[in-house]
Amino acid sequence: MAKKKEQDEFDGLIIKRYTNRRLYNTETKSYVSYDDLAKIVREGTDIKVIDSKSKEDVTKAVLIQVILEEEKNDKTVLPTDFLFQVLRSRDDSLQDFFKNHLSASFAAYLKTKEEFDNRFRSVLEMAFSAPQTVEKLIPGAEVMREVLTGKKGDGDED
């Protein structure tokens, strides 16, 4: 009954970690690798990893292991200088930084990046639909059009 209640409270995917460190996806009823977990999380699914014996939530430790596995596979996530700073910091301000500031800063970065990408995409769409207008508004736009399309503008052939 407690197991059912625990799953009802969490609106994501429950993963069980066994003593041999194997990870079991309770939804697909199959074992998963760290790469599989990375893909699941990147797709937007929240996960909760529960130790099969102690029933303890070990999500944080497993997510850190996922990041370490990516580092091993030359997918650099964390800069070395940053890791030195984390290890050298021994006070509570580091915990405060991670809890409050790092998460909020990264969320703001992702939102800003998404907005920039959307605006840039709309400018490109406008440039292809009305190249003459864009060329008048943005200096050098005709050069970008030539680079992107490989064609010179109509007025360039004097």
Sequence and secondary structure as in RCSB ss.txt:
>XXXX:A:sequence
MAKKKEQDEFDGLIIKRYTNRRLYNTETKSYVSYDDLAKIVREGTDIKVIDSKSKEDVTKAVLIQVILEEEKNDK
TVLPTDFLFQVLRSRDDSLQDFFKNHLSASFAAYLKTKEEFDNRFRSVLEMAFSAPQTVEKLIPGAEVMREVLTG
KKGDGDED
>XXXX:A:secstr
 HHHHHHHH  SEEEEE TTS EEETTTTEEE HHHHHHHHHTT  EEEEETTT  B HHHHHHHHHHHHHHTT 
  S HHHHHHHHH  SHHHHHIIIIIIHHHHHHHHHHHHHHHHHHHHHHHHHHH HHHHHHHSTTHHHHHHHHHS
   GGG  
